[in-house]
């Protein structure tokens, strides 16, 4: 009986010891560092991914959250929301511009400055943060001045803790589109470290003091475990389509599919594919902040393609359509922060133009074909006289007997071949196929 009373106390002691050992083990390991990897423009997907990462990092009590960043920039509105998400995080957020060759341009510069720790890999760049319009073009003078002043005030607040040189450079990045290499950024105090990889980053950050939500703390990352948070399938899809090349391909497929559906109604697959591709393409273009004037020329291109089918011009309209498509697609991206996808534009324009040229050729050939159905299909056919045609009688044609009258009232003997030269209701007009079988008119 006495042993039964002691057993619960023993169990409780063992559980307490296990918890203490686990706590000691976690402390020795240095906790967990959550890693997010972002490549591409600042998009709603990127904002949602970072917000999800912050929530998970807080939930697991991560030592820090590292955003491995490579971005050409993007929407100012999305940038501001991303900055708010980072500054509101209860765990230290580290922005690591990597790998070598990566950049944090435009909006990416401000996001990097918002991080509690800013790090760059060797041979990376940061800066060129001058604002542009939603269509990727330079702003009007008044709007440009307002936007720059607002952004400069924002970066002054974010870079203040990094020193006067960092603040001055951040203002020049907005006013003059100034950029800096990793070495230059470190010298100016814009970033905290240059790290070759994540392991090097954790080693250098160990003991580094940061202020999170107004509270100072030191990072313990030497023995931390790296845990990657990947994009989920939907995020991966929506992020993948925010690429100029994919945007052009989606728009082309969408418009072609809709044209096919409208020209051959009754199905639904082409229409559904067209609507989905066109919707995704428009979403991608919206995220990329392109010049929508280009869409007018792309739409004109498809109008010319269709007109060349309806009223063939021996390919002149198709050639004009190809030129309009290329010009419109280039116009979409030439004033944005992204490279013009010349390969995708030229190849899709050529393939689309070739497809419509093939249809035009088929249409022109069809116009020269002899009619093979209906009443006109009988003209020129050869029949056999079943009775004497004097001038009326009966012929056998394609498995049927027809009432017939001879052309010009001539007489034709039964069994003679005749050629159909016309049709009047249910009676055919014929003439001799073999002149030897013709007698003089009676």
C-alpha positions as CSV (number, residue, x, y, z in Angstrom):
1,X,0.0,0.0,0.0
2,X,2.8,2.4,0.8
3,X,4.5,1.7,-2.5
4,X,1.3,2.6,-4.3
5,X,1.3,6.1,-2.6
6,X,5.0,6.7,-3.6
7,X,4.5,5.8,-7.3
8,X,2.7,9.0,-8.4
9,X,5.3,11.1,-6.8
10,X,8.1,9.1,-8.6
11,X,6.3,9.6,-11.9
12,X,5.9,13.3,-11.3
13,X,9.6,13.6,-10.5
14,X,10.6,11.7,-13.7
15,X,8.4,14.0,-15.8
16,X,9.9,17.1,-14.2
17,X,13.4,15.8,-14.8
18,X,12.6,15.0,-18.5
19,X,11.2,18.5,-19.0
20,X,14.3,20.1,-17.5
21,X,16.6,18.0,-19.6
22,X,14.7,18.9,-22.7
23,X,14.9,22.6,-21.9
24,X,18.6,22.3,-21.3
25,X,19.0,20.4,-24.6
26,X,17.0,23.0,-26.5
27,X,19.0,25.8,-24.9
28,X,22.3,24.0,-25.8
29,X,21.1,23.6,-29.4
30,X,20.4,27.3,-29.7
31,X,16.8,26.8,-30.8
32,X,15.4,27.0,-34.4
33,X,16.0,29.5,-37.2
34,X,13.2,29.4,-39.7
35,X,14.3,30.0,-43.4
36,X,12.1,31.4,-46.2
37,X,13.4,31.6,-49.7
38,X,12.0,34.3,-52.1
39,X,13.1,34.9,-55.7
40,X,11.2,37.3,-57.9
41,X,9.2,40.5,-57.7
42,X,7.4,41.7,-54.6
43,X,3.9,40.2,-55.0
44,X,0.9,39.5,-52.9
45,X,2.2,35.9,-52.7
46,X,5.5,37.1,-51.2
47,X,3.6,39.2,-48.6
48,X,1.4,36.2,-47.6
49,X,4.4,33.9,-47.5
50,X,6.3,36.3,-45.2
51,X,3.3,36.8,-42.9
52,X,2.8,33.0,-42.7
53,X,6.5,32.6,-41.9
54,X,6.3,35.2,-39.1
55,X,3.3,33.4,-37.6
56,X,5.0,30.0,-37.7
57,X,8.3,31.4,-36.3
58,X,6.4,32.9,-33.4
59,X,4.4,29.7,-32.8
60,X,7.5,27.5,-32.5
61,X,9.5,30.1,-30.6
62,X,12.2,30.4,-33.2
63,X,15.4,32.2,-32.4
64,X,15.1,34.1,-35.7
65,X,13.5,34.0,-39.1
66,X,15.7,34.4,-42.2
67,X,14.4,35.6,-45.5
68,X,16.8,34.7,-48.3
69,X,15.9,37.4,-50.8
70,X,16.5,38.0,-54.5
71,X,14.1,40.6,-55.9
72,X,14.0,43.3,-58.6
73,X,11.4,45.1,-56.6
74,X,7.7,45.7,-57.1
75,X,4.6,47.5,-55.8
76,X,5.2,50.3,-53.2
77,X,1.9,49.3,-51.6
78,X,3.0,45.7,-51.1
79,X,6.4,46.8,-50.0
80,X,4.8,48.9,-47.2
81,X,2.6,46.0,-46.1
82,X,5.7,43.8,-46.0
83,X,7.7,46.3,-43.9
84,X,4.8,46.4,-41.5
85,X,4.7,42.6,-41.2
86,X,8.4,42.5,-40.5
87,X,8.4,45.3,-37.9
88,X,5.4,43.8,-36.1
89,X,7.1,40.4,-35.8
90,X,7.8,39.2,-32.2
91,X,10.9,37.3,-33.5
92,X,14.0,38.8,-35.1
93,X,13.7,38.9,-38.9
94,X,16.8,38.6,-40.9
95,X,16.9,39.6,-44.6
96,X,19.8,37.8,-46.4
97,X,20.4,38.9,-50.0
98,X,21.7,35.7,-51.6
99,X,23.0,33.8,-53.4
100,X,25.9,35.5,-55.2
101,X,24.5,37.6,-58.1
102,X,21.2,38.3,-56.3
103,X,19.9,41.7,-55.6
104,X,17.5,43.6,-53.4
105,X,16.5,46.4,-55.8
106,X,13.8,49.1,-55.6
107,X,11.2,47.9,-53.0
108,X,13.6,45.1,-51.9
109,X,16.0,47.8,-50.6
110,X,13.4,49.2,-48.2
111,X,12.4,45.6,-47.1
112,X,16.1,44.9,-46.3
113,X,16.4,48.1,-44.2
114,X,13.2,47.1,-42.3
115,X,14.8,43.8,-41.1
116,X,16.3,43.5,-37.6
117,X,19.4,42.1,-39.2
118,X,20.5,42.9,-42.8
119,X,23.0,40.6,-44.5
120,X,24.4,40.2,-48.0
121,X,26.2,37.4,-49.8
122,X,29.4,38.3,-51.7
123,X,28.8,39.7,-55.2
124,X,25.2,40.9,-54.5
125,X,23.7,44.4,-54.8
126,X,21.2,46.6,-53.1
127,X,19.6,50.0,-54.0
128,X,18.1,51.8,-57.0
129,X,14.9,52.4,-55.1
130,X,13.5,55.3,-57.1
131,X,9.7,55.0,-57.3
132,X,7.8,54.4,-60.6
133,X,4.2,54.4,-61.6
134,X,1.9,51.4,-61.5
135,X,2.6,50.9,-65.2
136,X,6.4,50.9,-64.6
137,X,6.9,54.4,-66.1
138,X,8.5,57.4,-64.5
139,X,6.2,59.6,-62.4
140,X,5.1,63.1,-63.2
141,X,7.2,65.8,-61.5
142,X,4.7,66.5,-58.7
143,X,3.8,62.9,-58.0
144,X,7.5,61.9,-58.2
145,X,8.4,64.5,-55.6
146,X,5.7,63.4,-53.2
147,X,6.5,59.7,-53.6
148,X,10.2,60.3,-53.1
149,X,9.7,62.4,-50.0
150,X,7.4,59.8,-48.4
151,X,9.9,57.0,-49.1
152,X,12.8,59.1,-47.9
153,X,11.1,59.7,-44.6
154,X,10.3,56.0,-44.3
155,X,13.9,54.9,-45.0
156,X,15.3,57.6,-42.6
157,X,13.3,56.0,-39.8
158,X,14.4,52.4,-40.8
159,X,18.1,53.3,-41.3
160,X,18.5,55.6,-38.3
161,X,19.9,52.9,-36.1
162,X,22.5,52.2,-38.7
163,X,24.1,55.6,-38.6
164,X,24.2,58.8,-40.6
165,X,26.1,57.4,-43.6
166,X,23.5,54.6,-44.0
167,X,20.7,57.2,-43.8
168,X,22.3,59.4,-46.4
169,X,22.9,56.5,-48.8
170,X,19.3,55.3,-48.4
171,X,18.0,58.7,-49.3
172,X,20.3,58.7,-52.4
173,X,19.0,55.3,-53.4
174,X,15.6,56.8,-53.6
175,X,16.5,60.3,-55.0
176,X,19.2,59.2,-57.4
177,X,18.6,55.5,-57.8
178,X,21.9,54.8,-56.1
179,X,23.0,51.2,-55.7
180,X,25.8,49.5,-53.7
181,X,27.7,46.3,-53.7
182,X,27.9,44.1,-50.6
183,X,31.3,45.6,-49.6
184,X,30.1,49.1,-50.1
185,X,26.9,48.5,-48.2
186,X,28.9,47.0,-45.3
187,X,31.3,50.0,-45.2
188,X,28.3,52.4,-45.2
189,X,26.6,50.5,-42.4
190,X,23.6,49.7,-44.6
191,X,24.0,46.0,-43.7
192,X,25.3,44.2,-40.7
193,X,27.3,41.3,-42.2
194,X,28.6,39.7,-45.4
195,X,28.0,36.0,-45.2
196,X,29.0,33.3,-47.7
197,X,26.1,31.0,-46.7
198,X,23.5,30.3,-44.1
199,X,26.0,28.5,-41.8
200,X,28.3,31.5,-42.0
201,X,25.4,33.8,-41.3
202,X,24.4,31.9,-38.1
203,X,27.9,31.9,-36.9
204,X,28.3,35.7,-37.4
205,X,25.0,36.6,-35.9
206,X,25.6,34.7,-32.6
207,X,25.6,37.3,-29.8
208,X,24.4,40.1,-32.1
209,X,22.1,42.5,-30.3
210,X,18.8,43.4,-31.9
211,X,15.7,45.4,-30.8
212,X,12.4,43.6,-31.3
213,X,9.2,45.3,-30.5
214,X,11.2,47.8,-28.5
215,X,13.0,45.1,-26.4
216,X,16.7,44.4,-26.8
217,X,17.9,40.9,-27.0
218,X,21.0,39.0,-28.1
219,X,20.8,36.3,-30.8
220,X,22.0,32.7,-30.0
221,X,22.5,31.1,-33.4
222,X,25.8,29.2,-33.3
223,X,24.1,25.9,-32.5
224,X,20.7,26.7,-34.0
225,X,18.9,24.3,-36.3
226,X,17.9,25.6,-39.7
227,X,14.3,24.7,-40.7
228,X,13.1,25.7,-44.1
229,X,9.5,26.8,-44.7
230,X,8.7,26.1,-48.4
231,X,6.0,27.8,-50.5
232,X,2.8,25.7,-50.5
233,X,1.6,24.5,-54.0
234,X,-0.8,27.4,-54.5
235,X,1.8,30.0,-53.5
236,X,4.4,28.3,-55.8
237,X,2.0,28.4,-58.8
238,X,1.0,32.1,-58.2
239,X,4.6,33.1,-57.7
240,X,5.8,31.2,-60.7
241,X,3.5,33.0,-63.1
242,X,4.8,36.4,-62.0
243,X,7.5,36.1,-64.7
244,X,7.4,38.2,-67.9
245,X,8.0,35.1,-70.1
246,X,5.2,33.1,-68.5
247,X,2.9,36.2,-68.6
248,X,3.3,36.5,-72.4
249,X,2.7,32.7,-73.0
250,X,-0.4,32.7,-70.8
251,X,-1.9,35.7,-72.5
252,X,-1.2,34.2,-75.9
253,X,-2.7,30.8,-75.0
254,X,-5.7,32.4,-73.4
255,X,-6.6,34.6,-76.4
256,X,-6.0,31.8,-78.9
257,X,-8.2,29.5,-77.0
258,X,-11.0,32.0,-76.7
259,X,-10.8,32.7,-80.5
260,X,-11.0,29.0,-81.2
261,X,-14.0,28.7,-78.9
262,X,-15.8,31.6,-80.5
263,X,-15.1,30.3,-84.0
264,X,-16.3,26.8,-83.2
265,X,-19.0,27.1,-80.5
266,X,-20.5,24.1,-78.9
267,X,-17.5,22.9,-76.9
268,X,-16.3,24.1,-73.6
269,X,-12.7,22.9,-73.0
270,X,-11.1,25.6,-75.1
271,X,-13.2,28.3,-73.5
272,X,-12.4,27.2,-70.0
273,X,-8.7,26.9,-70.8
274,X,-8.8,30.4,-72.4
275,X,-10.5,32.1,-69.5
276,X,-8.1,30.5,-67.0
277,X,-5.0,31.3,-68.9
278,X,-6.2,34.9,-69.7
279,X,-7.1,35.4,-66.0
280,X,-3.7,34.2,-64.8
281,X,-1.9,36.3,-67.5
282,X,-3.7,39.4,-66.4
283,X,-2.9,38.7,-62.8
284,X,0.7,38.3,-63.7
285,X,0.8,41.5,-65.7
286,X,-0.9,43.3,-62.8
287,X,1.8,42.1,-60.3
288,X,4.6,43.0,-62.7
289,X,3.4,46.7,-63.0
290,X,3.7,46.8,-66.8
291,X,2.6,49.4,-69.3
292,X,-0.9,48.3,-70.3
293,X,-0.8,50.3,-73.5
294,X,1.0,47.3,-74.9
295,X,-2.2,45.2,-74.5
296,X,-3.9,47.4,-77.1
297,X,-1.4,46.4,-79.8
298,X,-1.6,42.7,-78.7
299,X,-5.4,42.9,-79.1
300,X,-4.9,44.6,-82.5
301,X,-2.6,41.8,-83.6
302,X,-5.3,39.1,-83.0
303,X,-7.9,41.3,-84.7
304,X,-5.7,41.3,-87.8
305,X,-5.2,37.6,-87.6
306,X,-8.9,36.9,-87.5
307,X,-9.6,39.4,-90.4
308,X,-7.0,37.6,-92.5
309,X,-9.1,34.4,-92.1
310,X,-12.4,36.1,-92.9
311,X,-11.0,38.1,-95.9
312,X,-7.7,36.5,-96.9
313,X,-5.0,39.1,-98.0
314,X,-2.3,36.6,-98.9
315,X,-0.7,37.0,-95.5
316,X,-0.4,40.8,-95.4
317,X,-2.7,41.1,-92.3
318,X,-1.0,38.2,-90.6
319,X,2.4,39.9,-91.1
320,X,1.0,43.1,-89.7
321,X,-0.5,41.1,-86.7
322,X,2.9,39.6,-85.9
323,X,4.6,43.1,-86.0
324,X,1.8,44.5,-83.8
325,X,2.1,41.6,-81.3
326,X,5.9,42.0,-80.9
327,X,5.6,45.8,-80.5
328,X,2.8,45.5,-77.9
329,X,4.6,42.8,-75.9
330,X,7.9,44.8,-75.9
331,X,5.9,47.9,-74.8
332,X,4.5,46.0,-71.9
333,X,7.9,45.5,-70.3
334,X,10.3,48.0,-71.7
335,X,9.5,50.7,-69.0
336,X,9.2,48.2,-66.1
337,X,11.9,46.9,-63.8
338,X,12.1,43.6,-65.6
339,X,14.0,42.5,-68.7
340,X,12.1,42.3,-71.9
341,X,11.6,38.6,-72.6
342,X,12.6,38.8,-76.3
343,X,12.8,35.1,-76.8
344,X,9.3,34.4,-75.5
345,X,7.9,37.4,-77.4
346,X,9.4,36.5,-80.8
347,X,8.7,32.8,-80.5
348,X,5.1,33.2,-79.5
349,X,4.4,35.8,-82.1
350,X,6.0,33.6,-84.8
351,X,4.1,30.5,-83.7
352,X,0.8,32.4,-83.5
353,X,1.3,34.1,-86.8
354,X,2.2,30.8,-88.4
355,X,-0.9,29.1,-87.0
356,X,-3.2,31.8,-88.4
357,X,-1.2,31.8,-91.7
358,X,-1.9,28.0,-91.9
359,X,-5.6,28.6,-91.4
360,X,-5.6,31.4,-94.0
361,X,-4.0,29.0,-96.5
362,X,-6.5,26.3,-95.8
363,X,-9.4,28.9,-96.2
364,X,-8.1,30.0,-99.6
365,X,-7.6,26.5,-100.8
366,X,-11.2,25.6,-99.7
367,X,-12.5,28.4,-101.8
368,X,-11.1,26.8,-104.9
369,X,-12.5,23.3,-104.1
370,X,-15.4,22.0,-106.1
371,X,-18.6,21.7,-104.1
372,X,-19.2,18.1,-103.0
373,X,-22.5,18.4,-101.2
374,X,-25.9,19.7,-102.0
375,X,-27.5,20.3,-105.4
376,X,-24.3,21.9,-106.8
377,X,-22.4,18.7,-106.2
378,X,-24.4,17.1,-109.0
379,X,-23.2,19.5,-111.7
380,X,-20.6,17.9,-113.9
381,X,-21.4,14.4,-112.6
382,X,-21.7,11.5,-115.1
383,X,-25.0,9.6,-115.2
384,X,-26.4,6.7,-117.3
385,X,-29.6,7.0,-119.4
386,X,-32.0,4.3,-118.3
387,X,-34.6,5.2,-121.0
388,X,-34.3,6.9,-124.3
389,X,-34.2,10.7,-123.6
390,X,-36.4,12.3,-126.2
391,X,-35.8,14.8,-124.8
392,X,-37.2,13.7,-121.4
393,X,-36.6,10.4,-119.7
394,X,-34.8,8.8,-116.7
395,X,-31.1,8.6,-115.7
396,X,-29.4,6.7,-113.0
397,X,-27.0,8.8,-110.9
398,X,-25.2,7.9,-107.6
399,X,-27.6,5.1,-106.7
400,X,-30.8,7.1,-107.6
401,X,-33.2,7.5,-110.6
402,X,-33.7,11.1,-111.7
403,X,-36.2,12.6,-114.2
404,X,-34.2,14.3,-116.9
405,X,-34.5,16.6,-119.9
406,X,-31.7,17.0,-122.4
407,X,-30.1,20.2,-123.2
408,X,-31.2,21.7,-126.5
409,X,-33.9,19.0,-126.9
410,X,-31.4,16.4,-128.3
411,X,-32.2,12.7,-128.2
412,X,-30.0,10.2,-126.3
413,X,-30.2,6.5,-126.4
414,X,-30.8,4.4,-123.3
415,X,-27.5,3.1,-121.8
416,X,-25.6,6.1,-123.0
417,X,-23.5,8.2,-120.5
418,X,-24.6,11.8,-120.0
419,X,-23.2,14.7,-118.1
420,X,-25.3,16.7,-115.7
421,X,-25.2,20.4,-116.6
422,X,-28.0,21.8,-114.4
423,X,-30.8,21.1,-112.0
424,X,-34.4,22.4,-111.9
425,X,-36.0,21.2,-108.7
426,X,-36.1,17.4,-108.9
427,X,-35.3,17.3,-112.6
428,X,-31.8,17.3,-114.1
429,X,-30.6,18.9,-117.3
430,X,-28.1,16.7,-119.1
431,X,-26.1,16.6,-122.3
432,X,-24.4,13.7,-124.1
433,X,-21.1,12.5,-122.6
434,X,-20.4,10.5,-125.8
435,X,-21.2,12.5,-129.0
436,X,-21.6,9.2,-131.0
437,X,-24.8,8.4,-129.0
438,X,-26.4,11.7,-130.0
439,X,-29.1,11.7,-132.7
440,X,-30.5,14.7,-134.5
441,X,-33.2,16.5,-132.7
442,X,-36.6,15.2,-133.5
